[in-house]
Amino acid sequence: MESIDEVLLEAEDKMSKAVEFLMQEFNGLRTGKASPSLVDNIGVDYYGTTTRLRDLASISTPEPRLIVISAFDPSSLSAIEKAIMAANIGVTPMNDGRVIRVPIPELSEERRKELIKVAKRTSEDQRVAIRNVRREANDQIKALQKGGKITEDERDSALEDIQKSTDEYIGQIDKSLAAKETDIMEV
């Protein structure tokens, strides 16, 4: 069986991964501004292998509403264009044979509200994940105490530490969500 420190470290690690996952999801949520993170994780079928777009091309944003994708191998441009279309992120790529331009359309009020709902749902999923990690860690600590490996005081202290971590990570999620909402509503 594990020690208190191992249980706390494992819980902390899982909670931080939940926050990291949320940040990646938020990067993929389209706001009104062009951002390379909107397309860099799109999977492109490159000679039979699914490869991330950022590994096949350089991605830049020369203007606030435009993403320019320069493929390292010009023969992959049509595959990149197809992948962006298939990703269904609400943009239409334009391939001129040398680079792909992806204009970012203005978001309607309705679309902004939809995006905020998606952000809230994703945030809530990660809050639930963090609470599940807390529950598992609490169960492990209680099992250690029942097994006589730690005292009641050590158990209470560990449970308190787990709750502090939980509050901290849920706070990070709330802060990230508020920032994303502001970002989405910015015109």
N, C-alpha and C positions, 0 to 999 in steps of 0.2 A: 504494500500500500504506500501511498505517497505521503510526503510531509506537507505541512501547512504552506510553506514557501512554494512548493511545486504546484499545489492547487491554485494559489493566488497568481503565480506567474502564468499558468496555463489559461486561467480565466481572463487575465489582463490581455494576453496575446489574442485570444478569440474576440474579445471586445474591440480591440484596436483594429482587427481585421474587418469587423462589421462596419466600422467607421470608414476604413479605407475603401471597402466595397461601395459604400454609399457615395463617396467622393467620385469614384469612377463612373457610377451611374449618373451622377449629376453632370459630369463632364460631357456625357453623351446626350444630355437633354438640351435641345436647341433653344437658345435664346435669340434675340433679334440680332446678335452680333456674330460675326464669323469667328470660328475658333477651330484650330487644327484638331482638337480633341473630339470634335463632332464626327470626324471621319477616320482618324488614325487607327482605330481598332477594327475597322470593317475588314472582314475576311474576303480576300480576292482569290479566285481560282487561277493560280499561276502554274502553268504546265502540270495540271493534275494535283497540285498541292495547295491547300488553303493557307494563304500567307497574309499576315496583317498588312494593311495598306502602308503603314509607316515604314515597313521593311522593304517596300517596293518603290517608294517615291519620296521626294521631299515635299512637304506640305507647308505652304506659307499663306499669310493673310495680308496681302499688300494694301487692301482697303478694308474698312470696318464691315462691309457686307459682301466680301468676296474671298473665297478660298481658292488658291491655285495649287494644283497638284502636278509636279514634274516627275514623270516616271524615270527611273534609272535605266530601264529597258523600254524604249519607245514602242516595241511590239506588244507591250502589256497594257497599253492605254485603253483598248476596247474592253479588256477583261476588268480593268479598274472601273470604267464607266458603268458596265453591267452590274458590278458589285455595289456601287453607290445607289443605283436605281433599285436593286433588290433589297438594300438595307431599309428602304421605306422610311427615310428620315425627313421627308417633305421637301427635298431639294431636287433640282434637275441639273445634272452635270452637262457641260458643253465641251465636246472634244474637238480641238482644231488640228489634231494630228501631231502636235508637239507638246501641248499641255492640256490639262482638263481644268476648266474654270467652273466653279460651283457658286453661282450667285445665291445669297441668302435672302429670301423674300421677307418682307415686313410681316410680323406676326399680327394676326387679328386679335381683338380683345378676347373672343371666344377661345381661340387657340392658346392664348396665354393662360386663361383660366384652366383649360385642360391640362396644360403642362404643369401648373401648380398642383393640380390634383394628383398627377403622376408622381411629382416630387414628394408630396405628403404621403402617398401610399408607400413609396420606396422607403421613406424615413421611418414610417411606422413598422414596416417589415424588419428593419434593422434594429429598432427599439425592442421588438419582440425577440429578435435573435439575442440581443444583449441580456434581456431578462431571462431567457432560457439558459444562457451561460451562467448567470447568477444563481439560478435554481440548482443547476448541476453542481456548481462549486459549493453551495451551501450544503447539499446532500453529502458531498464528499467529506466536508469538514465535520458534519454531524456523525458520519460513519466512523471517522477517525476517533472522535470523542467516545462513541459507543464502544469501539474496540479497545478503549483504554490507552490509546497512543498519545492523546493530548488531554489536558485538564479542561474543565468547564470554562475557566477564565480564558484559556487559549482559544477555545471554540468561540466564545463571545467576541473576543478581539478580532479573530479571523473573519467572522460573519460581518462585523462592523467594517473591516477593510474591504470586503467584497462589495458591500453596499456603497461605500465611498467611490470605488472604481465604477460601479454601475451608474451612480449619479453623474460622475465626471464624463463618462462616454455618452450618456444620453444627453447631457448638456452640450457636448460637441455636436451631436446630431441636430439638436434644436437650433444651435447657432448656424450650422451649415444650411439648414432648411430656410431659416430666415434670410440668409444672404442670397440663396438661390431664388427665393420668391422675389426679393428686391430686384435681382438681376433680370428675371423673366418679365417683370412688370415695367422695367425701364423702357421707354420708347425712344 
